[in-house]
Amino acid sequence: MNEIRNLINITDLSTEEIEHLVTVADDIMAHPEAYQDMCAHKKLATLFFEPSTRTRLSFTAAMMDLGGNVLGFADANSSSATKGESVADTVTMAGCYADIIAMRHPKEGAPVVAARRTTVPIINAGDGGHFHPTQTLTDLLTIHRKKSRFSHLTIGLCGDLMFGRTVHSLIEAMSRYEDVHFILISPPELRLPDYMKEMMDQKGVLWEECEKLEDAIPKLDILYMTRVQKERFFNEADYIRLKDSYILTRKKLGPAKADMIIMHPLPRVNEIQVEVDDDPRACYFYQALCGKYIRMALILYLLGLK
């Protein structure tokens, strides 16, 4: 029997595996008809204990485009968690009905607990403010298709860097490539956690902090915007005070490089004005499209089908 392979953190994948997934996703985008039956008679369980639109729909669309089926729930109130069932028991049960599981949970580390009990591959679809590896794969596919490289890039990460799991996972992934420079743009209250800075220091990754988006934008190859997440705050007054800290406008893009790309894991609230959507550097909706194809590649890989 083959060993079950899970994806909990982006570092569970080697750079060679990431490049393999990107290559497969590229091929799916070019030849979708060749993949339309590869998961025939397979089932994906989507166990989402926390609300999601893009990630859940993306997983659903990915499995359906591979010819498979999807079952599951969209929030904890639709599951037996309301009766007190543990995450481990829910995952064990789901493994009786599905061939692979995608799970989102508001508590950091929940997928690690689930992985100890799973009988089928489990994918972390986001755990609290911790990790979101499939969003990172989405980001990497977008960067690959728009920049054709992962090395020699200056990346501005803007907004909520303390609680932003997409930011943490992207830093983990990109820190493995050569000559990547991070500019961390946030208010003092939402700065990147110290353990992430220590990780970058240990790897010799260049990083700097600044509070003004306008100061960083001329240097960037990639601007990665994030929203200030109300659901991560214990104090609503702090959220209200910080929620509009950074708003990207057409005017602020004036000094930016012509080939800079603008990314955002979505949903956005008001941190990118709608007027920016028509700028050729805006890639966030294309990024969402890439999410489906990289998740198709990942499902195939974890099921041993590609």
C-alpha positions in Angstrom: 0.0 0.0 0.0 1.4 3.4 -0.9 2.1 5.9 1.9 -0.5 8.6 2.2 0.8 12.0 1.2 -0.7 15.1 2.8 -0.1 18.8 2.2 -0.2 20.8 5.5 2.4 23.4 4.9 4.0 24.6 1.6 7.4 23.3 2.9 5.9 19.7 2.7 6.7 20.1 -1.0 10.2 20.3 -2.3 11.0 22.9 -4.9 11.2 20.1 -7.5 7.7 19.0 -6.6 6.4 22.6 -6.8 8.0 23.0 -10.3 6.4 19.6 -11.3 2.9 20.9 -10.1 3.4 24.2 -12.0 4.4 22.2 -15.2 1.3 20.0 -14.9 -0.9 23.0 -14.3 0.5 24.7 -17.4 -0.3 21.6 -19.4 -3.9 21.4 -18.0 -4.4 25.1 -19.0 -3.1 24.3 -22.5 -4.9 20.9 -22.9 -7.9 20.7 -20.5 -9.6 17.9 -22.5 -6.7 15.5 -21.8 -7.5 15.7 -18.0 -11.3 15.7 -18.0 -11.7 12.1 -16.9 -8.6 11.6 -14.8 -10.5 11.6 -11.5 -13.6 9.7 -12.8 -15.2 7.7 -9.9 -13.0 9.6 -7.4 -14.5 11.8 -4.6 -13.2 14.9 -2.9 -14.6 15.9 0.6 -14.5 19.6 1.3 -14.6 20.0 5.1 -14.8 23.8 5.6 -15.2 24.7 9.3 -14.8 28.3 8.3 -16.5 30.3 5.6 -14.8 30.4 2.2 -15.8 31.4 -1.4 -12.8 31.2 -3.7 -11.0 28.3 -2.0 -14.0 26.0 -1.7 -15.3 26.8 -5.2 -11.9 26.4 -6.6 -11.5 22.9 -5.1 -15.0 22.0 -6.3 -14.4 23.2 -9.8 -11.0 21.5 -9.9 -12.4 18.1 -9.0 -15.3 18.5 -11.3 -13.1 19.4 -14.2 -11.1 16.3 -13.6 -14.3 14.2 -13.9 -14.6 13.6 -10.1 -17.4 14.2 -7.6 -17.5 16.5 -4.5 -19.2 16.1 -1.1 -18.8 18.0 2.1 -20.0 21.0 4.0 -19.4 24.8 3.8 -19.3 25.8 7.4 -19.1 24.3 10.9 -22.8 24.8 11.6 -23.5 22.3 8.8 -21.4 19.6 10.5 -21.5 17.4 13.6 -19.0 19.8 15.1 -22.1 21.6 16.5 -22.7 18.3 18.4 -19.2 18.3 19.8 -17.6 15.9 17.3 -13.8 16.3 17.2 -11.9 17.3 14.0 -10.1 13.9 14.1 -13.4 12.0 14.2 -14.9 14.1 11.4 -11.8 13.5 9.2 -11.8 9.8 10.0 -15.5 9.6 9.0 -14.9 11.6 5.8 -12.2 9.2 4.8 -14.7 6.4 4.7 -16.6 8.2 1.9 -14.0 10.2 -0.1 -10.7 9.5 -1.7 -9.1 12.9 -0.8 -10.0 15.7 1.7 -9.6 19.5 1.6 -10.1 21.0 5.0 -10.3 24.6 6.3 -10.4 25.3 10.0 -10.2 28.5 12.1 -7.8 26.9 14.6 -4.0 26.8 13.8 -2.7 23.3 13.7 -6.1 21.6 13.2 -4.9 20.0 9.9 -1.9 18.5 11.7 -4.3 16.8 14.1 -6.5 15.7 11.2 -3.5 14.3 9.3 -2.7 11.9 12.2 -6.0 10.2 11.8 -6.7 10.4 8.0 -6.8 7.3 5.8 -6.8 9.4 2.6 -4.7 12.4 1.5 -5.6 15.6 3.3 -5.0 19.1 2.0 -4.8 22.1 4.4 -7.1 24.7 2.8 -6.2 27.2 5.5 -5.9 27.0 9.3 -6.5 30.2 11.2 -3.7 32.7 10.8 -1.2 29.9 10.2 -0.8 28.4 6.7 -2.6 28.3 3.4 -0.4 26.1 1.1 -2.8 25.9 -1.9 -3.1 29.6 -2.0 0.7 29.7 -2.1 0.7 27.2 -5.0 -1.8 29.5 -6.7 0.5 32.5 -6.1 3.5 30.6 -7.4 1.7 29.5 -10.6 0.7 33.2 -11.2 4.2 34.4 -10.6 5.6 31.7 -13.0 3.1 32.6 -15.7 3.6 36.4 -15.4 7.3 36.6 -14.4 8.7 33.3 -15.8 10.9 32.9 -12.7 10.9 32.6 -8.9 14.4 34.0 -8.3 15.7 37.6 -8.5 12.5 39.3 -7.4 11.6 42.1 -5.1 8.2 41.4 -3.4 6.2 43.9 -1.5 3.8 42.4 1.1 1.3 45.0 2.1 -1.4 45.1 4.8 -2.0 42.5 7.5 1.3 40.7 7.8 0.6 39.5 11.4 -2.4 37.3 10.8 -2.1 36.9 7.0 -1.7 33.1 6.5 -1.2 33.7 2.7 1.7 36.0 3.4 3.3 33.5 5.8 3.1 30.6 3.4 4.3 32.8 0.4 7.4 33.8 2.4 8.1 30.2 3.4 7.9 29.2 -0.3 9.8 32.1 -1.9 12.6 32.1 0.7 13.9 28.9 -0.9 14.8 30.8 -4.1 17.8 32.8 -5.0 18.0 36.6 -4.6 14.4 37.2 -3.3 14.0 40.5 -1.4 10.9 41.1 0.7 9.6 44.6 1.6 7.2 44.3 4.5 4.6 47.2 4.4 2.3 47.4 7.4 1.4 49.5 10.4 3.4 48.6 13.6 0.4 46.7 15.0 0.2 44.3 12.0 3.9 43.6 11.4 5.2 40.2 10.4 5.6 37.9 13.5 9.2 37.7 14.8 9.4 33.9 14.1 9.0 34.6 10.4 11.7 37.3 10.4 14.0 34.9 12.3 13.3 32.2 9.7 14.3 34.6 6.9 17.4 35.7 8.8 18.5 32.0 9.2 18.1 31.5 5.5 20.0 34.7 4.6 16.9 36.2 2.9 16.9 40.0 2.5 14.0 41.9 4.1 13.1 45.3 5.3 10.1 47.0 6.9 8.3 50.2 6.0 5.1 51.9 6.9 4.4 53.8 3.6 3.3 52.0 0.5 4.4 55.0 -1.6 8.0 54.5 -0.4 8.2 50.9 -1.5 6.2 50.8 -4.7 8.9 52.0 -7.2 11.2 49.1 -6.1 8.8 46.2 -6.6 8.5 43.5 -9.1 5.4 42.1 -7.3 3.0 43.9 -5.0 1.0 41.5 -2.9 -1.9 43.2 -1.2 -3.9 41.8 1.7 -7.0 42.8 3.6 -7.1 43.6 7.3 -9.0 40.6 8.6 -11.8 41.5 11.0 -12.2 37.8 12.0 -8.6 37.7 13.4 -9.1 40.6 15.8 -10.2 40.3 19.4 -10.9 44.0 19.7 -13.3 45.6 17.1 -11.9 49.1 17.9 -8.4 48.0 16.8 -9.9 46.6 13.6 -11.8 49.8 12.8 -8.7 51.9 13.4 -6.5 49.8 11.1 -8.8 48.5 8.4 -8.1 51.3 5.9 -4.4 51.5 6.6 -3.4 50.8 2.9 -5.6 51.5 -0.1 -4.1 51.0 -3.6 -5.2 53.7 -6.1 -4.4 54.4 -9.7 -2.4 57.5 -8.5 -0.2 55.4 -6.2 0.7 53.2 -9.1 2.3 56.1 -10.9 5.9 55.4 -9.9 5.6 51.6 -10.2 7.5 49.6 -12.8 5.6 49.0 -16.0 5.9 45.2 -15.6 5.1 45.0 -11.9 2.3 42.7 -11.1 -0.4 43.3 -8.4 -1.6 40.2 -6.6 -4.2 39.7 -3.8 -5.5 36.4 -2.4 -9.0 37.9 -2.2 -11.6 38.7 -1.0 -10.8 42.4 -1.1 -12.7 44.9 0.9 -11.5 48.4 -0.1 -7.7 47.9 -0.1 -7.6 47.9 -3.9 -9.9 50.5 -5.5 -12.0 49.2 -8.4 -10.3 51.7 -10.8 -7.1 49.6 -10.5 -8.9 46.5 -12.0 -8.4 47.9 -15.6 -4.6 48.4 -15.1 -2.7 45.7 -17.1 -0.6 45.0 -14.0 -3.6 43.8 -12.0 -3.5 40.0 -11.8 -5.7 39.1 -8.8 -8.6 37.7 -10.8 -6.2 35.8 -13.1 -4.6 34.6 -9.9 -8.0 33.2 -8.8 -8.3 31.4 -12.2 -4.8 29.9 -11.6 -6.0 28.5 -8.3 -8.3 26.0 -10.1 -5.6 24.7 -12.3 -2.9 24.3 -9.6 -5.4 22.5 -7.4 -6.2 20.1 -10.2 -2.5 19.4 -10.5 -2.2 18.9 -6.7 -5.2 16.5 -6.5 -3.8 14.4 -9.3 -0.4 14.3 -7.6 -1.6 13.4 -4.1 -3.8 10.6 -5.6 -0.9 9.3 -7.6 -2.6 9.9 -10.9 0.0 12.2 -12.5 
